[in-house]
Amino acid sequence: MPLDPRVAMRAAASPVPRPNSSQPRRLLIAGAVGRLGDALLAEALSRGGYDEVVALADGDATMSYGVRGLVLAPLEMLPPLDGVCIAQTVDPQAPDARSFHGRDAPFAMVTRDSMLRIAEAACAAGACRLVLVDPLPVWQQLSALHLGLSDETELQIARLPFDGVTVLRPLAQGGPVVGSWLQRIANIYLGLQFLMAPRSMPTLTAAQVARVAIDALRTGESGIRVLGVTQIGDQLINRAEKPTKVAPTAIDQR
């Protein structure tokens, strides 16, 4: 039976299996900035089961960060990986996009334009599982449409030969009322959306989103899953951790 050329191309693009299973298990966290980035690093280091956690560097730095098990690496110099977590920074210009104390200054932010490139590099480095934290505003989570892949970027990421892809959609909120008049209007509109959100939508702390993200990498489920804010809350309930049932304020970054 002739080989389907599409199957051949997919196999050719697949990461080469590691000959030595004793190599360190590594997780790449791209977008380790702000409180969500802090939470992802803490969760991965404390209970992820990885020998090393690699934070994507902003620039060409390759170094130990002074925390046991945590190293920095630029996209062009990634070590062999087992998994990757990509956390998009919704508004890189927001004052709280980075930690106020400057801890995350060496870490790269993730924009929508860079997500695919990071996923491709991680896949080429051998990562077999990917978690994408891609927040959406309230109005986009009021129907079932948010439980599918949202745009061409996510579709292309899903086509990469990962064993498992999980997309997490916590709530995105508008930043402070600053910037151009168009940005001000957009942020005010997003703020009003939060006031009208159903009370059934849980408020999620950054730590809770991080726990679900790292759990998704550890469970080893295959295929593509998309979890909105309600489904993320259900995951927490399943692990006996109740999210807050109040009017949401996006990822409540506490």
C-alpha positions as CSV (number, residue, x, y, z in Angstrom):
1,M,0.0,0.0,0.0
2,P,1.5,3.4,-1.0
3,L,2.5,5.7,1.9
4,D,0.3,8.8,2.2
5,P,2.8,11.7,1.6
6,R,1.1,13.7,4.3
7,V,1.9,10.9,6.8
8,A,5.5,10.8,5.6
9,M,5.9,14.6,6.0
10,R,4.4,14.4,9.5
11,A,6.7,11.6,10.5
12,A,9.7,13.5,9.1
13,A,8.8,16.5,11.2
14,S,8.4,14.4,14.4
15,P,11.1,14.9,17.1
16,V,13.7,12.1,17.1
17,P,13.3,9.7,20.0
18,R,15.9,10.0,22.6
19,P,18.3,7.1,22.7
20,N,19.2,7.6,26.3
21,S,16.2,7.5,28.7
22,S,18.5,8.6,31.5
23,Q,18.8,12.2,30.2
24,P,17.4,14.8,32.5
25,R,13.7,15.5,32.2
26,R,13.2,19.2,31.3
27,L,10.3,21.5,31.0
28,L,10.4,24.8,29.1
29,I,8.3,27.7,30.5
30,A,7.9,30.5,28.0
31,G,6.4,33.6,29.4
32,A,7.6,33.2,32.9
33,V,6.7,36.8,33.8
34,G,4.3,38.5,36.2
35,R,2.4,36.6,38.9
36,L,1.3,33.8,36.6
37,G,4.9,33.3,35.5
38,D,6.0,33.1,39.2
39,A,3.3,30.6,39.9
40,L,4.2,28.4,36.9
41,L,7.9,28.3,37.9
42,A,7.0,27.5,41.5
43,E,4.6,24.8,40.6
44,A,7.0,23.2,38.0
45,L,9.9,23.3,40.4
46,S,8.0,22.0,43.4
47,R,5.8,19.2,42.0
48,G,6.3,19.0,38.3
49,G,8.7,16.0,38.5
50,Y,11.3,17.6,36.2
51,D,15.0,17.6,36.7
52,E,15.3,21.0,35.2
53,V,12.9,23.8,34.5
54,V,14.1,26.1,31.6
55,A,12.8,29.6,31.5
56,L,12.9,31.2,28.1
57,A,15.4,34.0,28.2
58,D,14.9,37.5,26.8
59,G,18.0,37.8,24.7
60,D,20.9,35.4,24.4
61,A,21.5,34.6,28.1
62,T,22.3,31.0,29.0
63,M,22.8,30.7,32.7
64,S,21.9,29.2,36.0
65,Y,19.5,31.6,37.8
66,G,20.6,30.7,41.4
67,V,17.5,28.6,42.1
68,R,18.1,24.8,42.2
69,G,16.7,23.2,39.0
70,L,16.0,26.5,37.2
71,V,18.1,27.6,34.2
72,L,17.7,30.2,31.4
73,A,18.0,29.6,27.7
74,P,17.3,31.6,24.6
75,L,15.1,30.1,21.9
76,E,18.0,29.3,19.6
77,M,19.8,27.3,22.3
78,L,17.2,25.1,23.9
79,P,18.4,21.9,25.5
80,P,16.5,18.6,25.0
81,L,13.0,18.9,26.3
82,D,10.1,16.7,27.6
83,G,7.4,19.3,27.6
84,V,6.7,23.0,27.1
85,C,4.3,25.5,28.8
86,I,3.7,28.7,26.8
87,A,1.9,31.5,28.7
88,Q,0.8,34.5,26.6
89,T,1.3,38.0,28.0
90,V,-2.0,39.5,27.0
91,D,-0.8,43.2,27.3
92,P,3.0,43.5,27.4
93,Q,2.6,47.3,27.9
94,A,0.5,46.9,31.1
95,P,2.4,48.1,34.3
96,D,1.9,44.7,35.9
97,A,3.0,42.6,33.0
98,R,6.2,42.0,34.8
99,S,6.9,41.6,38.5
100,F,7.4,44.9,40.2
101,H,10.6,43.7,41.9
102,G,12.3,42.9,38.6
103,R,12.8,39.2,39.3
104,D,11.6,38.3,35.8
105,A,13.6,40.9,33.9
106,P,15.7,38.2,32.1
107,F,12.7,36.2,31.1
108,A,11.0,36.5,27.7
109,M,7.4,37.7,27.3
110,V,5.2,35.7,24.9
111,T,3.1,37.6,22.4
112,R,0.6,36.2,20.0
113,D,3.1,36.6,17.2
114,S,5.8,34.6,19.0
115,M,3.7,31.6,20.2
116,L,4.1,29.5,17.0
117,R,7.8,30.1,16.8
118,I,8.3,29.0,20.4
119,A,6.2,25.9,19.9
120,E,8.1,24.9,16.8
121,A,11.4,25.3,18.6
122,A,10.3,23.3,21.6
123,C,9.0,20.5,19.3
124,A,12.3,20.4,17.5
125,A,14.0,20.1,20.9
126,G,12.0,16.9,21.6
127,A,9.1,18.2,23.7
128,C,6.2,15.8,23.4
129,R,3.6,17.7,25.4
130,L,2.5,21.3,25.2
131,V,0.3,23.5,27.4
132,L,-0.8,26.8,26.1
133,V,-2.2,29.4,28.5
134,D,-4.1,31.7,26.2
135,P,-6.5,34.0,28.2
136,L,-9.8,35.2,26.6
137,P,-12.1,37.9,27.8
138,V,-15.5,37.2,29.4
139,W,-17.6,37.8,26.3
140,Q,-15.7,35.2,24.4
141,Q,-16.3,32.6,27.1
142,L,-20.1,32.9,27.2
143,S,-20.6,30.4,24.4
144,A,-19.1,27.0,23.5
145,L,-17.0,28.6,20.7
146,H,-14.1,29.2,23.1
147,L,-13.7,25.5,23.6
148,G,-12.3,25.1,20.1
149,L,-9.0,26.4,18.6
150,S,-9.5,30.2,18.2
151,D,-7.3,31.2,15.3
152,E,-4.8,30.2,12.7
153,T,-1.9,30.4,15.2
154,E,-3.5,27.8,17.5
155,L,-4.4,25.7,14.5
156,Q,-0.8,25.6,13.4
157,I,0.4,24.8,16.9
158,A,-2.1,22.0,17.1
159,R,-0.7,20.6,13.8
160,L,2.8,20.2,15.3
161,P,3.7,16.6,16.2
162,F,3.1,16.8,19.9
163,D,1.6,13.8,21.6
164,G,-0.7,16.0,23.6
165,V,-1.8,19.7,23.4
166,T,-3.8,21.4,26.1
167,V,-5.1,25.0,25.7
168,L,-6.1,26.8,29.0
169,R,-8.3,29.8,28.7
170,P,-8.5,31.8,32.0
171,L,-10.2,35.1,31.9
172,A,-8.4,38.0,30.3
173,Q,-9.1,41.5,31.7
174,G,-8.4,45.0,30.4
175,G,-5.4,46.9,31.8
176,P,-5.5,50.2,33.6
177,V,-7.3,53.1,31.8
178,V,-4.1,54.5,30.2
179,G,-2.7,54.8,26.7
180,S,-4.5,56.0,23.5
181,W,-8.2,56.8,23.4
182,L,-8.8,53.5,21.6
183,Q,-6.9,51.5,24.3
184,R,-8.9,53.4,27.0
185,I,-12.2,52.5,25.3
186,A,-11.2,48.8,24.9
187,N,-10.1,48.5,28.6
188,I,-13.3,50.2,29.8
189,Y,-15.4,47.8,27.7
190,L,-13.5,44.8,29.0
191,G,-14.1,46.0,32.6
192,L,-17.8,46.3,32.0
193,Q,-17.8,42.8,30.6
194,F,-16.5,41.5,34.0
195,L,-19.4,43.2,35.8
196,M,-21.9,41.3,33.6
197,A,-20.2,37.9,33.8
198,P,-22.2,35.1,35.3
199,R,-21.4,34.3,38.9
200,S,-20.9,30.7,37.9
201,M,-17.6,31.7,36.3
202,P,-15.0,31.1,38.9
203,T,-12.3,33.5,39.8
204,L,-8.9,31.7,39.4
205,T,-5.7,32.6,41.2
206,A,-2.5,32.5,39.3
207,A,-1.4,29.6,41.5
208,Q,-4.6,27.6,40.5
209,V,-4.1,28.1,36.8
210,A,-0.5,27.0,37.3
211,R,-1.5,23.8,39.0
212,V,-3.9,22.9,36.2
213,A,-1.2,23.7,33.6
214,I,1.4,21.5,35.3
215,D,-1.1,18.7,36.0
216,A,-2.0,18.7,32.2
217,L,1.7,18.1,31.4
218,R,2.0,15.3,34.1
219,T,-1.1,13.3,33.3
220,G,0.1,12.2,29.9
221,E,-3.2,12.6,28.0
222,S,-3.0,12.5,24.3
223,G,-4.8,14.6,21.7
224,I,-6.0,18.2,21.9
225,R,-8.0,19.6,24.8
226,V,-9.3,23.1,25.2
227,L,-10.4,24.2,28.7
228,G,-12.2,27.5,29.4
229,V,-12.4,29.1,32.7
230,T,-15.3,26.9,33.8
231,Q,-13.6,23.8,32.8
232,I,-10.4,24.9,34.6
233,G,-12.5,25.4,37.7
234,D,-13.9,21.8,37.2
235,Q,-10.4,20.5,37.1
236,L,-9.7,22.1,40.5
237,I,-12.9,20.7,42.0
238,N,-11.9,17.2,40.7
239,R,-8.6,17.6,42.7
240,A,-10.6,18.8,45.8
241,E,-9.6,22.4,45.4
242,K,-12.5,24.8,45.2
243,P,-12.1,28.0,43.1
244,T,-13.8,31.2,44.3
245,K,-17.4,31.5,43.1
246,V,-17.6,35.3,42.8
247,A,-17.8,37.8,40.0
248,P,-14.5,37.2,38.1
249,T,-11.6,39.5,37.8
250,A,-9.6,37.4,35.3
251,I,-6.7,35.5,36.8
252,D,-6.8,36.9,40.2
253,Q,-3.1,37.3,40.5
254,R,-2.6,36.7,44.2
